[in-house]
Amino acid sequence: MSASANATPGPIRQGDLLWEPDAATAGAHGMGRYQAWLAATRNLRFADYPALWKWSVAEPEAFWGSIAAYFQVSFSVPPRAVLAGRGMPGAEWFPGAALNYAESALRDRSEGEVAILFESEPDAAGRQGHEEISRAELAHRVAAAARGLRRLGVGRGDRVAGYLSNLPETVVAFLATASLGAIWSNCSAELSARGTIDRLAQIAPKVLIALDGYRYGGKTHDRRAVVAEIAAGLPGLSHLVRVERLGPGFGALPGAAATASLSWAELTAGEEAEPGFEPVPFDHPLWIVYSSGTTGLPKPIVHGHGGILLEHLKALGLHLDLRPGDRFFWYTASGWMMWNFLVSGLLLPGVTVVLYDGSPKVPDFGVLWEFVERNRITYFGTSAPFLLACMKEGIAPGERFAFDSLRALGSTGAPLPPEGFGWVRDRVKASLPVGSVSGGTDVCTAFLISHPGLPVRAGEIQCAALGAAVAAWDDDGKELPSGFGPGRIGELVLTVPFPPMPVAFWNDADGSRLRGSYFDRFPGVWHHGDWIEFGAVAERIVVHGRSDATLNRGGVRMGSAEFYRIVEDLPEIADAVVIDLCAPGREDRLLLFVVLRAGHPLDDALRSRIADRLKAEGSPRHLPDEIIAVPDLPRTLNGKKLEVPLKRILGGADPDRIVSRASLANPQALDFFINLARRKKPISIPNPLPAAS
């Protein structure tokens, strides 16, 4: 349904037109069908997308009510209203309603429809796991897992945690938990015991479902000892369920004598049955995901059944234009919010959710592209760093593979620069629209998103999402005008309630942590932490990066505070700051600056110890690209590290516009970083760290 605006390779600049929809099929997509439905059933007609968006944020009751009706959301108990008050936080969506997310995900029970297509990275002998699960079979598996969880005493409001990779069992466990009205929370199986306990101990799960090991990067990673440590560190844990890929048994569970252990096969044993669904209020907790621990322990973010259901139906069905027969694949870690977004493809009848468990670059950077071709993927989502890494490697997937079935490509995780858009056009498929999107774990969706009927321009996101009242504000809380130019970059805010906003943080009874995270900067307005610029009203948006210190490496998120707890525990390190830089044409650069204690040089031995500690207690994806010794780190008068200002300075921003020296306790410490940023050649140090495994 589309045509390329310019398929000739050449220099690419922000705003260059790369793709536009074919006029002959204009409106023949999810967004067009929704607008036709609005005209037929609500007598609402809109001249263009900005007009539709303005209505969606000015009349949230009418808009979100229409989404529920258009997608035929099944309410066990109908709501009294759509929205009770517009205050933030505290807006109550669909008061009085009862429903269940899992019921919507499993309402299509067709034997002939594939719900999940799964493949794993090949083992040392070249054997690759492959599985296709029908919609009917998925429902039976969920029913069996739910019955097993119920036998373990799991009921409404209980927490069930996963330590799982991107497996069918992960999807089944989540849906089974949701069907009971219990609350799901998963950590990727590559996360350390310490990082996992930091997250899961806060929510005190009753059951832990854990993987014994996984295959990644050409290696088998045995996690049995790590699982035993995690189980021992979770207060109140009553049962450990073993997902056995390496072999039977996890061995002893030291310190966890009260924890009973059984296999996944034992949990799901029994005769085939149909799933049942516990009706829960619209804002009843569905899952708990985690912030990155920038200012302390990762925050446990609670999302509700109804808010996620409506938002993901809208995002996937309208903006991503998923249709019956589509194969929806987003390469993601199971602990990243994009996994949750991917699994919600099951909400749309006839859509197949595609899972890949393994490295995106083993045996080479063609592995995912070959996977897309072989499995006839129609929508392929990935990260901007992956696309930039492919570009840096010089590969040309379009010359190796035929992408006849591929209709769209999604990108998230970081801003995709114009060069990345151009690479997709020139080296993947000239007529392929690139849907760059930006949102976050906080809402488990995108505020800024793609649109099947709008042009694609290099370096830009197509539009603000329907229902997301996004604006760019200056530091004084004034909205900046649209139109690219000086002084138009501002903080991303939302000025109207949005259903997927968190219903709570776990263990935040008075809501103070929630308010402090999003609403204290601009009272009554959501402050997200991205710098954005609007080229037009609700369209042509550029994201200029995070205004916080989140480290997102290949979909595995870690906050700087969590990073420092690991690095600064070393006796040689007096202080440290970590900066995640993104430069056009290459992957993110992770720079670690350390202040050494007297008598300790930054030698190969210390670099190796830092790397080993990060791999063991954090994540192998968070090994620094460079470690640099500095005499001192600049801090504010109240002792805070200048992480975000340093990131902006090292990224090329004018230091005088970023930092007031009068606000620093030690302004002379800033000079090292200013001088470093002014170097013409890339930063280089001897003895680079070993590659992450």
TORSELUM-168966 format. One line per field, with one value per residue (C-alpha): residue number from 1; residue in one letter; x, y, z. Coordinates in nm, 3 decimals. Last residue first. Layout:
N
doba [NUM,...]
vodren [A,...]
xx [X,...]
yy [Y,...]
zz [Z,...]
END
This chain:
693
doba [693,692,691,690,689,688,687,686,685,684,683,682,681,680,679,678,677,676,675,674,673,672,671,670,669,668,667,666,665,664,663,662,661,660,659,658,657,656,655,654,653,652,651,650,649,648,647,646,645,644,643,642,641,640,639,638,637,636,635,634,633,632,631,630,629,628,627,626,625,624,623,622,621,620,619,618,617,616,615,614,613,612,611,610,609,608,607,606,605,604,603,602,601,600,599,598,597,596,595,594,593,592,591,590,589,588,587,586,585,584,583,582,581,580,579,578,577,576,575,574,573,572,571,570,569,568,567,566,565,564,563,562,561,560,559,558,557,556,555,554,553,552,551,550,549,548,547,546,545,544,543,542,541,540,539,538,537,536,535,534,533,532,531,530,529,528,527,526,525,524,523,522,521,520,519,518,517,516,515,514,513,512,511,510,509,508,507,506,505,504,503,502,501,500,499,498,497,496,495,494,493,492,491,490,489,488,487,486,485,484,483,482,481,480,479,478,477,476,475,474,473,472,471,470,469,468,467,466,465,464,463,462,461,460,459,458,457,456,455,454,453,452,451,450,449,448,447,446,445,444,443,442,441,440,439,438,437,436,435,434,433,432,431,430,429,428,427,426,425,424,423,422,421,420,419,418,417,416,415,414,413,412,411,410,409,408,407,406,405,404,403,402,401,400,399,398,397,396,395,394,393,392,391,390,389,388,387,386,385,384,383,382,381,380,379,378,377,376,375,374,373,372,371,370,369,368,367,366,365,364,363,362,361,360,359,358,357,356,355,354,353,352,351,350,349,348,347,346,345,344,343,342,341,340,339,338,337,336,335,334,333,332,331,330,329,328,327,326,325,324,323,322,321,320,319,318,317,316,315,314,313,312,311,310,309,308,307,306,305,304,303,302,301,300,299,298,297,296,295,294,293,292,291,290,289,288,287,286,285,284,283,282,281,280,279,278,277,276,275,274,273,272,271,270,269,268,267,266,265,264,263,262,261,260,259,258,257,256,255,254,253,252,251,250,249,248,247,246,245,244,243,242,241,240,239,238,237,236,235,234,233,232,231,230,229,228,227,226,225,224,223,222,221,220,219,218,217,216,215,214,213,212,211,210,209,208,207,206,205,204,203,202,201,200,199,198,197,196,195,194,193,192,191,190,189,188,187,186,185,184,183,182,181,180,179,178,177,176,175,174,173,172,171,170,169,168,167,166,165,164,163,162,161,160,159,158,157,156,155,154,153,152,151,150,149,148,147,146,145,144,143,142,141,140,139,138,137,136,135,134,133,132,131,130,129,128,127,126,125,124,123,122,121,120,119,118,117,116,115,114,113,112,111,110,109,108,107,106,105,104,103,102,101,100,99,98,97,96,95,94,93,92,91,90,89,88,87,86,85,84,83,82,81,80,79,78,77,76,75,74,73,72,71,70,69,68,67,66,65,64,63,62,61,60,59,58,57,56,55,54,53,52,51,50,49,48,47,46,45,44,43,42,41,40,39,38,37,36,35,34,33,32,31,30,29,28,27,26,25,24,23,22,21,20,19,18,17,16,15,14,13,12,11,10,9,8,7,6,5,4,3,2,1]
vodren [S,A,A,P,L,P,N,P,I,S,I,P,K,K,R,R,A,L,N,I,F,F,D,L,A,Q,P,N,A,L,S,A,R,S,V,I,R,D,P,D,A,G,G,L,I,R,K,L,P,V,E,L,K,K,G,N,L,T,R,P,L,D,P,V,A,I,I,E,D,P,L,H,R,P,S,G,E,A,K,L,R,D,A,I,R,S,R,L,A,D,D,L,P,H,G,A,R,L,V,V,F,L,L,L,R,D,E,R,G,P,A,C,L,D,I,V,V,A,D,A,I,E,P,L,D,E,V,I,R,Y,F,E,A,S,G,M,R,V,G,G,R,N,L,T,A,D,S,R,G,H,V,V,I,R,E,A,V,A,G,F,E,I,W,D,G,H,H,W,V,G,P,F,R,D,F,Y,S,G,R,L,R,S,G,D,A,D,N,W,F,A,V,P,M,P,P,F,P,V,T,L,V,L,E,G,I,R,G,P,G,F,G,S,P,L,E,K,G,D,D,D,W,A,A,V,A,A,G,L,A,A,C,Q,I,E,G,A,R,V,P,L,G,P,H,S,I,L,F,A,T,C,V,D,T,G,G,S,V,S,G,V,P,L,S,A,K,V,R,D,R,V,W,G,F,G,E,P,P,L,P,A,G,T,S,G,L,A,R,L,S,D,F,A,F,R,E,G,P,A,I,G,E,K,M,C,A,L,L,F,P,A,S,T,G,F,Y,T,I,R,N,R,E,V,F,E,W,L,V,G,F,D,P,V,K,P,S,G,D,Y,L,V,V,T,V,G,P,L,L,L,G,S,V,L,F,N,W,M,M,W,G,S,A,T,Y,W,F,F,R,D,G,P,R,L,D,L,H,L,G,L,A,K,L,H,E,L,L,I,G,G,H,G,H,V,I,P,K,P,L,G,T,T,G,S,S,Y,V,I,W,L,P,H,D,F,P,V,P,E,F,G,P,E,A,E,E,G,A,T,L,E,A,W,S,L,S,A,T,A,A,A,G,P,L,A,G,F,G,P,G,L,R,E,V,R,V,L,H,S,L,G,P,L,G,A,A,I,E,A,V,V,A,R,R,D,H,T,K,G,G,Y,R,Y,G,D,L,A,I,L,V,K,P,A,I,Q,A,L,R,D,I,T,G,R,A,S,L,E,A,S,C,N,S,W,I,A,G,L,S,A,T,A,L,F,A,V,V,T,E,P,L,N,S,L,Y,G,A,V,R,D,G,R,G,V,G,L,R,R,L,G,R,A,A,A,A,V,R,H,A,L,E,A,R,S,I,E,E,H,G,Q,R,G,A,A,D,P,E,S,E,F,L,I,A,V,E,G,E,S,R,D,R,L,A,S,E,A,Y,N,L,A,A,G,P,F,W,E,A,G,P,M,G,R,G,A,L,V,A,R,P,P,V,S,F,S,V,Q,F,Y,A,A,I,S,G,W,F,A,E,P,E,A,V,S,W,K,W,L,A,P,Y,D,A,F,R,L,N,R,T,A,A,L,W,A,Q,Y,R,G,M,G,H,A,G,A,T,A,A,D,P,E,W,L,L,D,G,Q,R,I,P,G,P,T,A,N,A,S,A,S,M]
xx [2.930,3.031,3.350,3.666,3.746,3.971,4.344,4.443,4.215,4.039,3.786,3.694,3.891,3.812,3.847,3.617,3.412,3.721,3.807,3.456,3.476,3.807,3.687,3.385,3.597,3.686,3.324,3.354,3.036,2.849,2.549,2.768,2.918,2.582,2.556,2.388,2.397,2.758,2.851,2.733,2.599,2.823,2.718,2.984,2.812,2.468,2.579,2.764,2.448,2.250,2.497,2.593,2.640,2.433,2.603,2.364,2.585,2.588,2.866,3.149,3.356,3.724,4.073,3.945,4.029,3.860,3.690,3.575,3.310,3.161,3.014,2.639,2.533,2.691,2.431,2.460,2.616,2.836,2.888,2.943,3.187,3.385,3.411,3.528,3.780,3.907,3.958,4.139,4.380,4.442,4.552,4.374,4.629,4.560,4.785,4.529,4.171,4.065,3.799,3.624,3.461,3.263,3.164,2.892,2.885,2.556,2.592,2.724,2.619,2.486,2.620,2.450,2.620,2.549,2.739,2.854,2.987,3.223,3.369,3.638,3.711,4.001,3.797,3.536,3.184,3.181,3.128,2.829,2.626,2.722,2.543,2.224,2.237,2.296,1.976,1.972,1.758,1.815,1.668,2.003,2.160,1.924,2.107,1.867,2.026,1.750,1.683,1.664,1.732,1.665,1.333,1.220,0.852,0.700,0.330,0.100,0.103,0.408,0.786,0.755,1.071,1.137,1.366,1.262,1.214,0.845,0.677,0.304,0.108,-0.086,0.209,0.496,0.819,0.628,0.409,0.612,0.849,0.758,0.389,0.448,0.682,0.429,0.133,0.029,0.050,0.362,0.437,0.401,0.395,0.044,-0.218,0.064,-0.035,-0.187,-0.522,-0.382,-0.490,-0.444,-0.141,0.130,0.484,0.798,1.054,1.149,1.333,1.184,1.441,1.606,1.409,1.169,0.805,0.575,0.553,0.689,0.440,0.525,0.609,0.895,1.161,1.024,0.743,0.705,0.356,0.190,-0.182,-0.171,-0.519,-0.404,-0.028,0.184,0.301,0.549,0.869,1.157,1.517,1.439,1.079,0.803,0.477,0.145,-0.117,0.021,0.095,0.395,0.439,0.512,0.355,0.459,0.358,0.436,0.335,0.637,0.833,0.870,0.755,0.917,0.839,1.019,0.798,1.019,0.813,0.959,0.951,1.330,1.396,1.697,2.017,1.914,1.588,1.695,2.031,1.857,1.646,1.960,2.144,1.856,1.916,1.704,1.632,1.681,1.501,1.263,1.239,0.955,0.969,0.669,0.519,0.759,0.604,0.826,1.141,1.382,1.719,2.087,2.085,1.817,2.015,2.304,2.576,2.830,2.895,2.828,2.486,2.403,2.513,2.293,1.992,2.064,2.110,1.773,1.597,1.380,1.032,0.952,0.594,0.496,0.724,0.745,0.916,1.218,1.250,1.228,1.462,1.714,1.701,1.737,2.050,2.215,2.428,2.640,2.641,2.527,2.441,2.084,2.151,1.889,1.525,1.304,0.930,0.661,0.307,0.058,-0.237,-0.569,-0.780,-0.605,-0.546,-0.269,-0.055,-0.046,0.253,0.464,0.383,0.468,0.796,0.854,0.843,1.185,1.229,1.163,1.441,1.319,1.317,0.967,0.783,0.421,0.310,-0.002,-0.289,-0.559,-0.434,-0.177,-0.193,0.092,-0.100,-0.453,-0.456,-0.129,-0.152,-0.529,-0.555,-0.245,-0.398,-0.735,-0.591,-0.316,-0.565,-0.811,-0.585,-0.392,-0.025,0.194,0.547,0.794,1.065,1.419,1.619,1.785,1.788,1.842,1.701,1.588,1.215,1.049,0.747,0.457,0.169,-0.210,-0.302,-0.678,-0.753,-1.057,-1.189,-1.144,-1.347,-1.159,-1.129,-1.164,-0.953,-1.085,-0.953,-0.720,-0.663,-0.385,-0.022,0.065,0.257,0.421,0.546,0.673,0.874,0.821,1.000,0.876,1.020,1.022,1.383,1.498,1.832,2.015,1.793,1.937,1.968,1.795,1.656,1.611,1.819,1.931,1.595,1.402,1.139,1.138,0.850,0.963,0.696,0.625,0.818,0.745,1.073,1.269,1.645,1.669,1.478,1.720,2.024,1.879,1.799,2.159,2.292,2.065,2.146,2.361,2.439,2.490,2.710,2.688,2.578,2.281,2.143,1.948,1.955,1.753,1.453,1.244,0.879,0.871,0.553,0.421,0.594,0.711,0.674,0.990,1.187,1.129,1.329,1.639,1.628,1.662,1.953,2.138,2.077,2.209,1.990,2.036,1.710,1.515,1.298,0.923,0.625,0.267,-0.019,-0.305,-0.657,-0.667,-0.662,-0.368,-0.151,-0.243,-0.170,0.174,0.266,0.159,0.363,0.672,0.621,0.629,0.984,1.167,1.373,1.249,1.294,0.921,0.723,0.370,0.220,-0.107,-0.390,-0.653,-0.541,-0.236,-0.260,-0.028,-0.329,-0.442,-0.107,-0.158,-0.509,-0.376,-0.098,-0.347,-0.588,-0.304,-0.196,-0.551,-0.590,-0.257,-0.371,-0.684,-0.490,-0.242,0.114,0.406,0.741,1.101,1.419,1.728,1.983,2.315,2.525,2.647,2.287,2.083,1.926,1.562,1.246,0.884,0.564,0.274,-0.100,-0.120,-0.477,-0.618,-0.749,-0.927,-0.974,-0.992,-1.110,-0.768,-0.611,-0.946,-0.996,-0.639,-0.702,-0.993,-1.304,-1.504,-1.632,-1.749,-1.538,-1.415,-1.098,-1.032,-0.797,-0.585,-0.255,-0.338,-0.687,-0.929,-1.230,-1.425,-1.355,-1.552,-1.873,-2.075,-1.873,-2.029,-1.969,-1.810,-1.687,-1.587,-1.401,-1.561,-1.255,-1.462,-1.664,-1.366,-1.187,-1.499,-1.519,-1.153,-1.228,-1.555,-1.419,-1.086,-1.250,-0.970,-0.705,-0.878,-1.028,-0.685,-0.554,-0.830,-0.765,-0.389,-0.455,-0.648,-0.990,-1.177,-1.528,-1.743,-2.100,-2.056,-2.143,-2.064,-1.804,-1.632,-1.632,-1.467,-1.204,-1.140,-1.107,-0.854,-0.646,-0.643,-0.545,-0.709,-0.737,-0.527,-0.504,-0.467,-0.278,0.008,0.140,0.458,0.819,1.162,1.097,1.408,1.328,1.665,1.929,2.043,2.329,2.264,2.111,1.821,1.489,1.328,0.958,0.909,0.559,0.301,0.000]
yy [-1.238,-0.874,-0.795,-0.760,-0.411,-0.189,-0.189,0.157,0.458,0.638,0.921,0.991,1.267,1.639,1.677,1.947,1.703,1.598,1.960,2.018,1.695,1.785,2.140,2.032,1.943,2.312,2.385,2.200,2.262,2.349,2.581,2.882,2.694,2.714,2.416,2.350,2.676,2.750,2.391,2.428,2.088,1.840,1.499,1.518,1.831,1.670,1.359,1.572,1.775,1.451,1.288,1.591,1.403,1.528,1.668,1.943,2.211,2.021,1.779,1.771,1.452,1.463,1.365,1.157,0.800,0.683,0.351,0.290,0.079,0.016,-0.329,-0.292,-0.574,-0.828,-0.732,-0.639,-0.846,-1.096,-0.907,-0.576,-0.733,-0.904,-0.582,-0.381,-0.651,-0.655,-0.279,-0.309,-0.572,-0.382,-0.072,0.229,0.296,0.259,0.445,0.700,0.603,0.635,0.866,0.680,0.782,0.511,0.574,0.372,0.446,0.376,0.199,0.376,0.588,0.885,0.909,0.789,0.846,0.664,0.830,0.656,0.849,0.711,0.777,0.641,0.325,0.103,-0.070,-0.194,-0.127,0.182,-0.030,-0.236,0.021,0.267,0.070,0.049,0.424,0.470,0.294,-0.027,-0.123,-0.431,-0.357,-0.375,-0.137,0.112,0.317,0.564,0.886,1.141,1.404,1.136,1.199,1.460,1.320,1.476,1.505,1.553,1.561,1.651,2.019,2.067,2.027,1.938,1.914,1.672,1.633,1.331,1.304,1.227,1.510,1.436,1.749,1.820,1.995,2.052,1.910,1.730,1.519,1.232,1.066,1.263,1.198,0.824,0.821,1.015,0.794,0.754,0.374,0.347,-0.022,-0.101,0.212,0.297,0.301,0.370,0.571,0.339,0.530,0.878,1.182,1.520,1.755,1.511,1.649,1.608,1.869,2.122,2.185,2.483,2.746,2.762,2.608,2.336,2.439,2.390,2.652,2.583,2.534,2.724,2.534,2.759,2.508,2.500,2.273,2.041,1.892,1.550,1.505,1.130,1.018,0.941,0.906,1.205,1.175,1.062,1.039,1.217,1.143,1.091,1.160,0.901,1.028,0.968,0.698,0.403,0.618,0.568,0.676,0.937,0.867,0.502,0.213,0.050,0.365,0.408,0.153,0.418,0.609,0.671,0.529,0.521,0.359,0.306,0.263,0.001,0.088,0.102,-0.224,-0.316,-0.142,0.191,0.265,0.106,0.286,0.616,0.584,0.509,0.806,1.033,0.946,0.687,0.818,0.548,0.229,0.227,0.125,-0.036,-0.177,-0.208,-0.431,-0.727,-1.009,-0.963,-0.916,-1.112,-1.170,-1.125,-0.799,-0.643,-0.733,-0.502,-0.522,-0.248,-0.341,0.023,0.004,-0.315,-0.148,0.153,-0.074,-0.252,0.078,0.200,-0.100,-0.366,-0.415,-0.628,-0.620,-0.863,-1.152,-1.421,-1.674,-1.722,-1.353,-1.221,-1.493,-1.409,-1.045,-1.152,-1.359,-1.119,-0.948,-1.261,-1.610,-1.464,-1.092,-1.055,-1.298,-1.546,-1.612,-1.507,-1.468,-1.400,-1.301,-1.409,-1.178,-1.336,-1.153,-0.859,-0.895,-1.147,-0.857,-0.767,-1.001,-0.747,-0.457,-0.669,-0.767,-0.400,-0.327,-0.489,-0.792,-1.044,-0.897,-0.765,-0.827,-0.723,-0.963,-0.939,-1.192,-1.054,-1.280,-1.064,-0.702,-0.492,-0.124,-0.007,0.313,0.173,-0.190,-0.195,0.143,0.142,-0.217,-0.157,0.148,-0.013,-0.328,-0.146,0.087,-0.192,-0.445,-0.192,-0.103,-0.112,0.032,-0.120,0.149,0.019,0.076,0.414,0.732,0.590,0.249,0.157,0.166,-0.168,-0.355,-0.485,-0.655,-0.655,-0.454,-0.378,-0.044,-0.162,-0.366,-0.745,-1.030,-1.358,-1.549,-1.921,-2.115,-2.423,-2.762,-3.041,-3.301,-3.261,-3.156,-2.786,-2.745,-3.086,-3.005,-2.668,-2.854,-2.844,-2.689,-2.607,-2.298,-2.307,-2.427,-2.127,-2.052,-2.281,-2.410,-2.752,-2.874,-2.710,-3.031,-3.185,-3.076,-2.774,-2.639,-2.694,-2.438,-2.491,-2.365,-2.238,-2.227,-2.047,-1.722,-1.510,-1.322,-1.348,-1.382,-1.761,-1.793,-1.550,-1.743,-2.073,-1.909,-1.787,-2.137,-2.276,-2.006,-2.206,-1.991,-2.184,-1.997,-1.890,-1.539,-1.657,-1.997,-2.017,-2.168,-2.309,-2.087,-1.967,-1.942,-1.782,-1.813,-1.610,-1.293,-1.039,-0.715,-0.537,-0.863,-0.885,-0.582,-0.576,-0.957,-0.955,-0.710,-0.906,-1.239,-1.098,-1.032,-1.276,-1.455,-1.140,-1.030,-1.084,-0.954,-1.083,-0.993,-1.227,-1.175,-1.545,-1.484,-1.249,-1.525,-1.765,-1.496,-1.427,-1.794,-1.871,-1.583,-1.684,-2.051,-1.949,-1.828,-1.492,-1.540,-1.618,-1.526,-1.490,-1.363,-1.440,-1.183,-1.242,-0.992,-1.251,-1.603,-1.824,-2.110,-2.354,-2.542,-2.213,-2.188,-2.534,-2.451,-2.130,-2.323,-2.573,-2.300,-2.109,-2.421,-2.484,-2.124,-2.146,-2.467,-2.297,-1.999,-2.234,-2.276,-2.297,-2.414,-2.406,-2.473,-2.470,-2.750,-2.627,-2.869,-2.592,-2.482,-2.269,-1.950,-2.004,-1.991,-1.927,-1.863,-1.784,-1.750,-1.949,-1.960,-2.292,-2.411,-2.081,-1.977,-1.596,-1.472,-1.544,-1.197,-1.041,-1.291,-1.234,-0.861,-0.924,-0.711,-0.520,-0.164,0.048,0.348,0.346,0.548,0.719,1.019,1.028,1.176,1.390,1.540,1.479,1.360,1.034,0.912,0.669,0.645,0.393,0.108,-0.221,-0.535,-0.836,-0.586,-0.724,-0.471,-0.448,-0.292,0.001,0.028,0.045,0.283,0.501,0.535,0.635,0.918,1.044,1.057,1.198,1.495,1.750,1.480,1.270,1.577,1.734,1.404,1.384,1.744,1.684,1.372,1.549,1.684,1.506,1.362,1.263,1.145,0.901,0.567,0.618,0.896,0.733,0.399,0.564,0.709,0.364,0.211,0.477,0.420,0.046,0.067,0.115,0.492,0.576,0.275,0.452,0.741,0.508,0.602,0.809,0.711,0.869,1.244,1.417,1.583,1.532,1.485,1.188,1.175,0.937,0.607,0.648,0.511,0.851,0.884,0.511,0.383,0.227,0.000]
zz [2.658,2.664,2.473,2.679,2.805,2.601,2.683,2.567,2.567,2.288,2.279,1.920,1.741,1.749,2.123,2.258,2.466,2.663,2.741,2.876,3.075,3.242,3.310,3.515,3.818,3.856,3.952,4.287,4.491,4.175,4.137,4.071,3.777,3.604,3.374,3.039,2.847,2.943,2.861,2.498,2.392,2.207,2.336,2.606,2.733,2.723,2.908,3.160,3.224,3.278,3.516,3.723,4.050,4.342,4.655,4.762,4.610,4.286,4.199,3.948,3.962,4.057,3.934,3.643,3.539,3.218,3.153,2.796,2.625,2.966,3.034,3.067,2.836,3.070,3.332,3.696,3.971,3.787,3.461,3.640,3.887,3.611,3.411,3.713,3.799,3.441,3.440,3.774,3.639,3.318,3.508,3.654,3.926,4.302,4.546,4.654,4.578,4.217,4.079,3.799,3.473,3.294,2.933,2.760,2.389,2.213,1.881,1.575,1.281,1.469,1.824,2.142,2.475,2.801,3.086,3.404,3.704,3.966,4.310,4.541,4.345,4.458,4.728,4.478,4.609,4.391,4.081,4.195,4.386,4.114,3.841,4.050,4.100,3.728,3.640,3.444,3.148,2.935,2.590,2.409,2.658,2.820,3.084,3.247,3.372,3.320,3.053,2.791,2.427,2.158,2.041,1.712,1.620,1.275,1.377,1.669,1.564,1.345,1.372,1.739,1.952,2.236,2.537,2.740,3.118,3.152,3.339,3.384,3.478,3.798,3.957,3.707,3.852,4.129,3.898,3.755,4.002,4.312,4.262,4.234,4.533,4.743,4.658,5.021,5.020,4.806,4.866,4.493,4.279,4.173,3.893,3.652,3.342,3.082,3.080,2.996,3.199,3.024,3.027,2.929,2.936,2.728,2.830,2.566,2.241,2.050,2.148,1.808,1.521,1.417,1.414,1.711,1.983,2.331,2.612,2.929,3.247,3.352,3.249,2.895,2.788,2.488,2.465,2.461,2.526,2.457,2.346,1.994,1.984,1.884,1.526,1.261,1.460,1.287,1.190,0.823,0.725,0.698,0.549,0.726,0.660,0.857,1.165,1.393,1.754,2.014,2.354,2.326,2.549,2.883,3.071,3.300,3.095,2.830,2.527,2.190,1.847,1.510,1.249,0.944,0.626,0.387,0.016,-0.027,0.155,0.369,0.252,0.103,0.282,0.611,0.592,0.528,0.840,1.041,0.890,0.993,1.361,1.545,1.895,2.156,2.267,1.970,1.605,1.412,1.058,0.830,0.558,0.551,0.341,0.034,0.240,0.023,0.187,0.111,-0.087,0.130,0.440,0.337,0.603,0.665,1.025,1.124,0.957,1.143,1.467,1.387,1.336,1.663,1.851,1.715,1.861,1.696,1.560,1.256,1.124,0.845,0.936,0.668,0.896,0.672,0.584,0.940,1.073,0.802,0.911,1.274,1.204,0.961,1.225,1.257,1.415,1.645,1.622,1.751,2.038,2.150,2.228,1.938,1.988,1.724,1.820,1.553,1.480,1.384,1.638,1.810,2.184,2.112,1.987,2.356,2.382,2.192,2.424,2.728,2.564,2.474,2.847,2.884,3.112,2.836,2.622,2.291,1.917,1.817,1.590,1.474,1.213,1.048,0.935,1.088,1.099,1.285,1.182,1.404,1.490,1.482,1.599,1.790,1.963,2.015,2.136,2.347,2.512,2.583,2.740,2.930,3.097,3.170,3.340,3.549,3.555,3.867,3.861,4.110,4.142,4.096,4.416,4.433,4.222,3.873,3.968,3.617,3.665,3.712,3.581,3.788,3.610,3.587,3.896,3.920,3.752,3.553,3.846,3.829,3.678,3.741,3.415,3.347,3.101,2.916,3.022,2.913,3.180,3.431,3.460,3.430,3.756,3.725,3.375,3.499,3.762,4.137,4.435,4.784,4.954,5.333,5.339,5.144,5.306,5.069,4.787,4.707,4.353,4.059,3.917,3.575,3.275,3.079,2.960,3.283,3.375,3.752,3.966,4.307,4.577,4.907,4.876,5.182,5.176,4.850,4.902,4.919,4.594,4.428,4.549,4.424,4.091,4.061,4.128,3.855,3.600,3.354,3.050,2.727,2.481,2.117,2.210,2.413,2.513,2.836,3.181,3.472,3.407,3.699,3.802,4.148,4.354,4.651,4.533,4.794,4.590,4.707,4.711,4.335,4.227,4.444,4.441,4.062,4.059,4.326,4.157,3.831,3.529,3.238,3.317,3.241,3.533,3.532,3.732,3.718,3.952,4.046,3.910,3.825,3.448,3.496,3.645,3.365,3.107,3.252,3.293,2.936,2.792,2.988,2.896,2.528,2.592,2.587,2.902,3.249,3.611,3.666,3.959,4.074,4.309,4.491,4.433,4.336,4.406,4.421,4.671,4.500,4.363,4.206,4.033,3.884,3.760,3.606,3.432,3.287,3.173,3.010,2.824,2.702,2.581,2.399,2.229,2.093,1.959,1.797,1.920,1.678,1.812,1.697,1.894,1.679,1.655,1.513,1.719,1.952,2.008,1.771,1.912,1.994,1.785,1.876,1.680,1.910,1.841,1.518,1.387,1.265,1.600,1.661,2.024,1.977,2.318,2.466,2.487,2.580,2.864,2.976,3.023,3.262,3.306,3.570,3.539,3.832,3.736,3.372,3.440,3.770,3.757,4.071,3.961,3.781,3.800,3.512,3.709,3.684,3.332,3.115,3.318,3.519,3.368,3.251,3.460,3.290,3.030,2.689,2.478,2.134,1.965,1.837,2.160,2.397,2.159,2.134,2.511,2.505,2.262,2.410,2.764,2.648,2.472,2.428,2.391,2.123,1.955,1.908,1.768,1.506,1.399,1.386,1.173,0.898,0.804,1.077,1.070,1.366,1.304,1.594,1.427,1.057,1.089,1.384,1.195,0.894,1.128,1.275,0.928,0.831,1.143,1.087,0.721,0.382,0.433,0.129,-0.103,-0.438,-0.275,-0.188,0.152,0.181,0.224,0.258,0.275,0.407,0.738,0.900,0.635,0.428,0.183,-0.106,-0.208,-0.452,-0.326,-0.282,-0.208,-0.172,-0.233,-0.012,0.000]
END
